[in-house]
């Protein structure tokens, strides 16, 4: 695997892996500590990407509306640009989890190689989630979290759209509660934006879903597709086993 791509390379050391990925699940709030460690590695890259997205999307929307393009069409084009930034953020947080520095330019370059599949994945996910919501409300709460890791499989494992959706569905089996926990904490931090401190918490929690992705993929291998409570269970001593 190309070592020049931080988002897909293996962790550099065991110590760095323990700093950013828990060995046992700490809960959604406990994940903040690990996410903060990962985000700090490339915090200014992440801040720059967020600012680029906000400023550029505003400029695109305003410019296209002045050209008499409908508001919906302008927002759609701005969203297409935002998709590129979102992929760059995924690349950046994965690099941070592995304690690897990455620049804004490099994150955007790598994100560009996933752009088409990333947009197609977003469209496919939107269709699936919308269908589950329109047909029955209850299945939506099970379907949405099962697809939440697809982008990380697409970027980190370089899977296709369908394979990334399948991988996310399989890996999150039995772990929907963990996904909803991360979503819940993210919403809570978003509400704190009104007191400004929420912005800091949101940025420092940006790596949480990526950490969940790595935690579950490791646990999935170690526990043979069972719900992940630990990365690895202690071995049982046969000499002490009872009949």
Secondary structure as UniProt FT lines:
FT   TURN            3..4
FT   TURN            6..8
FT   HELIX           14..20
FT   HELIX           27..41
FT   HELIX           43..66
FT   TURN            67..68
FT   HELIX           71..97
FT   TURN            98..99
FT   HELIX           104..113
FT   HELIX           115..135
FT   HELIX           137..146
FT   TURN            147..149
FT   HELIX           150..156
FT   HELIX           161..171
FT   TURN            172..174
FT   HELIX           176..191
FT   HELIX           192..195
FT   HELIX           197..204
FT   TURN            205..207
FT   HELIX           208..223
FT   HELIX           238..240
//
